[in-house]
Amino acid sequence: MTAKAIMFLGTGSDVGKSLIVAGLARAFANRGLRVAPFKPQNMSNNAAVTADGGEIGRAQALQARAARIPATVHMNPVLLKPESETGAQVIVQGKRKATLKARDFFRERASYMPAILESFHKLAENHDLILVEGAGSPAEVNLRDGDLANLGFASAANVPALLIGDIHRGGVIASIVGTFAVLSEADRTYIKGFIINKFHGDSELFSEGKTYLERETKTPCLGVVPHFGAAGKLPAEDAVTLEHMVATNSKGLKICVLRLPRIANFDDLDPLRLEPNVNVQFISTGEAIPGDASLVIIPGSKSTMADLKALRAAGWDIDLKAHVRRGGRVLGLCGGYQMLGRMIHDPQGLEGQPTSVEGLGLLNVETTLLPDKTTTETQAVHALSGQLINAYEIHLGKTTGADCARLFAQTSNGPEGASSPDMLVTGTYLHGCFAADGFRHAFLKSLGVNASNFAFDQTIEQTLDELAAHLETHLDLDKILDLAGAVQ
């Protein structure tokens, strides 16, 4: 069949676009279609490494998994990774191209449309259906000129769209009608229908609201989707989720994660968070590290030196040293690993002005930031347990020092990571290591936790199947397929 495509826009951020695209990817794949996800432009510090050696947003990697295909850089051709309040690293078709301030990116963003369209058409060559996800909201008409993420892409590629509204946050009727109202007449023609998401209670109570919306927008409702309770088991797209993330267990081994201002790839902690005998808590600025924590994790960071400064400003450096003196464990992941060392050197000014800063000094290592970015899938063997780990690396820099002799894991490229002489402090560049059930259970056993039968990958697959069934029940998938347009 000729490839078809349909776009999913939102009345705002966090209305469930990513989740719906993931569920539809699995549902249409179950029908025998070759499905591919696509997000023209994404902004997130939760990135995934693809088989072709590039970076894309983790949401698109999850959607690819839902579609049962390998993730490629063409599924998210432009990825913005914020490094400061006003600037971001620009990843184009998987590779770092520049670091730009927001105003500079907006001034030249139209120049990225050819790469976006190239990736879109590459996907169309080998797939039956492309599910396109917008970003934020098309109602931000002040950003319409040069838009890559929403109706700017839809009009450039001539792709019809559906609008998703989140009824749980309130005001869904106003947000949908308002979105249509502020759009130009030309842009409104691309929106062929709407979806109500995250409904609680009896959906029949919204029947009058649905009728009103259909009359006002002159488009059909493709379904009212009840709240999907298992969504928390799937990786989140960005740090917005942390605002309302709560511990899954109130008891069990306490693991505290420092919520850095530029936290990255925090879904590394999902497998631990879902363990039945573990209590994972994200600690925010202004909160002390609890004295009864067994393990403190310093997660990945998009700007290691800026987050190290913020860590010190929060007083966490003092808390960490006290924690280690009490015999507590510390684990640094990627940027967190770099912070644990004695020094971080940035001779080329990759994170600002060229400089060197003192690290936390909990590991006898030093890191030098280098312009060549490591983005690779990595297979490793954990040094202490012998358990296999399938992970990935995304980092600038190389870390060396005496504590690297006590490696975290052995990879095909040699020893990886470091540990202190007393083995209380460990650092590694291996993102996603806790997804390996054998390693995770061995690691938790070393902390005194009895092994569970929780299987992370199996849980993700089961949740995607449940999500697909949920959408099959509450959305008109046949109508969605009918509304999808042929890729031109």
Sequence and secondary structure as in RCSB ss.txt:
>XXXX:A:sequence
MTAKAIMFLGTGSDVGKSLIVAGLARAFANRGLRVAPFKPQNMSNNAAVTADGGEIGRAQALQARAARIPATVHM
NPVLLKPESETGAQVIVQGKRKATLKARDFFRERASYMPAILESFHKLAENHDLILVEGAGSPAEVNLRDGDLAN
LGFASAANVPALLIGDIHRGGVIASIVGTFAVLSEADRTYIKGFIINKFHGDSELFSEGKTYLERETKTPCLGVV
PHFGAAGKLPAEDAVTLEHMVATNSKGLKICVLRLPRIANFDDLDPLRLEPNVNVQFISTGEAIPGDASLVIIPG
SKSTMADLKALRAAGWDIDLKAHVRRGGRVLGLCGGYQMLGRMIHDPQGLEGQPTSVEGLGLLNVETTLLPDKTT
TETQAVHALSGQLINAYEIHLGKTTGADCARLFAQTSNGPEGASSPDMLVTGTYLHGCFAADGFRHAFLKSLGVN
ASNFAFDQTIEQTLDELAAHLETHLDLDKILDLAGAVQ
>XXXX:A:secstr
   EEEEEEESSTTSSHHHHHHHHHHHHHHTT  EEEE SEEE S EEE TTS EEEHHHHHHHHHTTS   GGG
SSEEEEE SSSEEEEEETTEEEEEEEHHHHHHHGGGGHHHHHHHHHHHHHH SEEEEE  S TT GGG TT  SS
HHHHHHHT  EEEEEESTTS HHHHHHHHHHHS HHHHTTEEEEEEEEE S GGGGHHHHHHHHHHHSS EEEEE
E  GGGGGS  SSGGGGGG   S SSSEEEEEE  TTEE GGGGHHHHT TTEEEEEE TT    TT SEEEE E
ESSHHHHHHHHHHTTHHHHHHHHHHTT EEEEETHHHHHHSSEEEETT TTSSSEEEE   SSS EEE  SS EE
EEEEEEETTT  EEEEEEEES EEESGGGGS SEEETTEEE EE TTSSEEEE  BTGGGSHHHHHHHHHHTT  
     HHHHHHHHHHHHHHHHHHHB HHHHHHH EE  
